[in-house]
Structures are given as structure tokens and as C-alpha cells.
Amino acid sequence: MKKQPCRVVLADDHTMFRQGIRRLIEEMPDMEVLGEVSDGIELLNLLKKLKPDMVVLDITMPRLGGIEATHEICQLYPHIKVLILTMHRRIEYVHHAFSAGASGYLLKEDSGSELAIAIKAIRDGGRYVSTGLPRN
């Protein structure tokens, strides 16, 4: 029996970056990107209509940032896993992301293969922290 695809929504205010992430995810087996948005408000509105399994989002977005959006997602849709994908390396961002309910924290400088590892870990019920971050 074939595994159900993991359905993902992307949220990042940089269109070209978001399109690149979409291509990387769509090349992964059993993955499907349902939609893309450019800020946290658009994301929450889209989640009312779609039923993704996972959201991949940036921290720094207009109108509603990723940490705040993560908190809302985890309150309203506890079944949706959240992977933060950001440029922010400071450990306080990592702590805020996990406190808000994120399941993973990846840096934009990480490789596409690390994105795949992070998604698989989160999809399997685990957590993931970028290998590029200091361990504390």
C-alpha cells in the first residue's frame, strides 16, 4: 500500500526562495506542496481552507511573523507540524520557535538534503535542529 503524501504549505516573503523550496520539496518522495503565501496572516487564512500536514515558514515576514504564526497554528491546528526555515542563527530564536510549538528549526544556509532529513524527522514524529547551530 502506498504511503499518503505529506501535504505542505510554504510561508516566506521572498518569492524566488519560496519557489526554490517548493521545487526541493516536490522532488522528495511522498511530498506535495498545497500552497504558498508571503506572510503569517495569509498563512492562517489559507490554513482555514487547506488541510496540510506540515507548514514550512520563515520567522521574519510582514504583518505576522513566523514565531507568532507558529503559536497560532499550534493552538488552532495541533495536528499540523511546523518547520521554521530562517536565516536567524541566534539561540534565542530557536528557543522561541520551540516554545511556540515548532517541531524543527532549519537555517536557510543549510542544504536541500538537510531539509529532506528535517522533514522526514518531523514527519516521523520527531524534532529537528539545524546542524549549523551551536548545541546547548
N, C-alpha and C positions, 0 to 999 in steps of 0.2 A: 504494500500500500504506500502511495506517495505521500510524503510529508507536506502538510499545509504550508504555503509560503508565509514568511514573516512579512507583514504589511507595515510599511514605514512611511512617516511623514517627516519632511525636512523643513527646518526653520533657520534661515540665515539671511541677513540683509544684503549679502553680496551675491548677486545673481550668478556670475560666472563660477564662483566657488561652489555654490549650491548645485549647479548643473554638473560640475565635475564629481561631486559626492554622489549625485544621483546615478551617474554612469558607473562609478565604482560599485555601488550597492547593487545595481541591476545586473552586474556581471557575476555576482555571488549566487551560488545555488540556493534555491528556495527563498528568494527575496523578491519583494515587489514594492516599488515606491508608489504610494497612492496620491501624493500631492506635495507641493512646495509652497512655502509662504515666506514673507520677508520680515515679519515681526511677531511678537508674542500675542498681540490682540488677534491678528489674522489666524494664528495657530489655534487659539482657543475657539474661535468661531468655526474653523474647519473641523476641529475635533467633535463638534456638535453633530456634524453630518457624516463624518467618516468613522470607521472603527479600526484604527491601526493597532498593531501590537507594540509598536515602538515609535518614539519620536527622537530624532537626532537634531539637536539645536545648539545654537551659539549662545553665549552669555550676553554679549553686547549687541543689542538690537534696539531699534526705535520703539517708542510707545510702551512696550512692556518687555523687559529683559528676560534672559533665559532662566535666571535663578527664580524670579517671581513666577514666570510661566511654569517652571518645574513644580513649584509648590502648588499652584492651581491644578495642574494636571494630576498630580498625585492625590489631591483631595477629591477632585471630581471623577477621575478615571483611574482608580488604583490598579487596574489590570494593565495599563499602558506603561511600558518600561521607558525610561528616559536616559539617553546618552548625550552628555554635554560634549560638544566639539568646539574648541575655543583656542584662542591664542594666549589666554591668561595662564601663566605658569605659577603664580603665587599660591602658596598652600592655603591661604585663607579662602580663595575662590573654590578650591577643591572641597574644603570643609563646608562652605555654604551650599555648594551643589549637593553634596550627600545629605546634609541636614534638611534640604528642601525635598529630598526623596529620589534624587538621581541614582541610577544603577551603575553609571560609568562616567568617566572623565577622560577625554582624549584631547591631545593637542593638535592643532591644525598642521603643525610641522611633522607629525607622525606619518608613517607610510600607509598606503592603502591596505597592505597586508595586516598592519596593526589594527586598522579599522575593522577588517573582517574578523580578527581574533576577538576584539572587544564586542562586536555584535553577537558573535557566537556565544561568548561567555555570558552576556546579559540574557540572550535568548534562552540559554540553558538554566537560567535562574540565579546566576552568579553576579558578581560585581567586577568592574574593571577600572584600573587606574593606569594611565599612560606610563610606559617605561621611561619616558623622558622627564618625569617628575621626581624630585627627591623623595626618598622613603623616610617617613617619620612614624 
